[in-house]
Amino acid sequence: MLVSERQFSKVNDLVSDLCDFMNMSKPEVYVFEDFFYGIESYGMHDYWIEISAKTIRDFTDSELRFLFARELYKIKAGVVYQT
């Protein structure tokens, strides 16, 4: 499911704030259902981030901020899984 202002707005705001701080364009963020915690970034020119709903549900705002900052840094540095 694509994160937007209407769906997972807290995540959308968090990623937007981090992207503004890091001076980068906001990648698409998708939420998937899983029994495990997980977040990963992918792409070559058009990047996106995938995060499990369990991670969003169980992690604090600070923990989510750390996870998204890490993935955004990987995108900015070009250290992502290229698909």
N, C-alpha and C positions, 0 to 999 in steps of 0.2 A: 504494500500500500504506500502510495506516495505521500510524504509529509508535506503539509501545506498550512496556510493560516486557519483552515477549517478542520483539518485532521492532524492531531498531534501538535497543536499550536505551541505548546511549551517547548517541544523539540525544535520546531521551526524558529521560534524566537531565539533560542539558545544558539543554534547554528548561525543564524543571521548576525547576532551580536559578535560571535567569534570571527566570522568572515570580515565584518567591518573592522574589528580590531587587527586582524592579520592582513588587511588590505588585499582581499582576494574575492573573486566571484563565488557565489554560493553554489555548491554542487547539489544535485538532486539527492534527497535522502529517502530511503525506502525502509519500511518496517515489515518484518516477516515474523510469523509465528514459529516458535521453537521451544523446546524444553531446556535449552542451554543458553548461557550468556554469550553474546557475541556481537562484534562490530567489525566491519572491514570496509576498506575503500578499494575501488576498482576503476579502470579506464585508461585511456591513452590521451585523448584530447577532450573528450566529454567525460568528466569524472562523476562518480556517484558513490554514496555511502549506504551500506546496508546494516541495520541494527535489529536485533531480536526484540520483540515486544516484552519478553521477560526481563531483558536488561533495562528497558525504559521503566517498567513497573517496579523493579526491586532496587534500583540504584538511586542514590540521592542526587540532587541537582549538581552538587560539586563533583561527584563521581562521573556523572554524564558529561559535564563540562570538560573534565580531563580527557575522557575517551574521545569526544568529538574534536577537541583541540589536537590530540595526537593524530587522528585520521586526517584532519585538515592540514596539519604540518606535512604529513606524508604526501598529500596531493600537491602542496605548494613546492615541496622538494623534489617531486617526481619519483618518489619511492613507493609505488603502488603496484598491485597486480595488474598487468596489462592484458586486456582482453580485446 
